[in-house]
Amino acid sequence: MSENNSLQIALEPLFQKLPLTHAMPSLSGSHPVHTSLIEELLQFPLLQQRPELAAGLWLYADNLERCHDLCQNLPDSTGAWWHGIMHRREPDYPNAHYWMRRAERAVAPELLRLNPHQLIDQVSLAAPADTQGLLALQRQEWAVLFEYYVRGAGSSISIV
């Protein structure tokens, strides 16, 4: 079995129990779910070797503290985008902007099209009526970034 297929198979239980459309259910705050499943998944060799993927999984499962523990120790701007998202969700908007500026220096162009600073500003001003559209953007941002890091690990994945 190829590493691509095995990563997809390893992550499938998470994506079945917590589809992307239900992950990160709020714009701010931390309400961790499926902690034991994430801990199990992190035993997968590729995920053990790639803390940026592990940070993304903790963010997906809405555990800001565990995400922060990992991304703050990643070198240069590798974890800066996760760090920025995590601070946006705390919410700590000035710190989120700081980390996004660091991420912009070394991140792929497809990620920059998401305009993280605009999303931070929109979330900071959001009225309850705006939440669904912003949640969709938040999830899209997560999927693009996670897929980017998976490709950097020499693999691929389909996030449902």
KAZI-V824802 format. One line per field, one symbol per residue. ss: DSSP state (a for helix, b for strand, c for the rest). phi: phi as a letter, one per 40 degrees, with the letter a starting at -180 (. if undefined). psi: psi as a letter, one per 30 degrees, with the letter a starting at -180 (. if undefined). A space follows every 10 residues. Layout:
ss=???
phi=???
psi=???
This chain:
ss=ccaaaaaaaa aaaaaaaccc cccccccccc ccccaaaaaa acccaaaaac aaaaaaaaaa cccaaaaaaa acccccccca aaaaaaaaaa ccaaaaaaaa aaaaccccaa aacccaaaaa aaaaaccaaa aaaaaaaaaa aaaaaaaaaa aacccccccc
phi=.ccdcccdcc cddccccbcd cbcfcbcagb bdbfdcccdc ccccdccccb ccccdccccd cgbcccccdc ccbccfbdbc cdcccdcccc cbcdcccdcc cccccbbcdc ccccfccccd ccccbccdcc dccccccccc dccccccccc cccgbaabcc
psi=kleeeeeeee feeefeeile ffliflfllk iklheeeeee effkeefefi feeeeeeeee ghieeeeeee ffgklbgege eeeeeeeefe kieeeeeeee eeeffglkef efffieeeee eeefgkleff eeeeeeeeee eeeeeeeeee efggalljj.
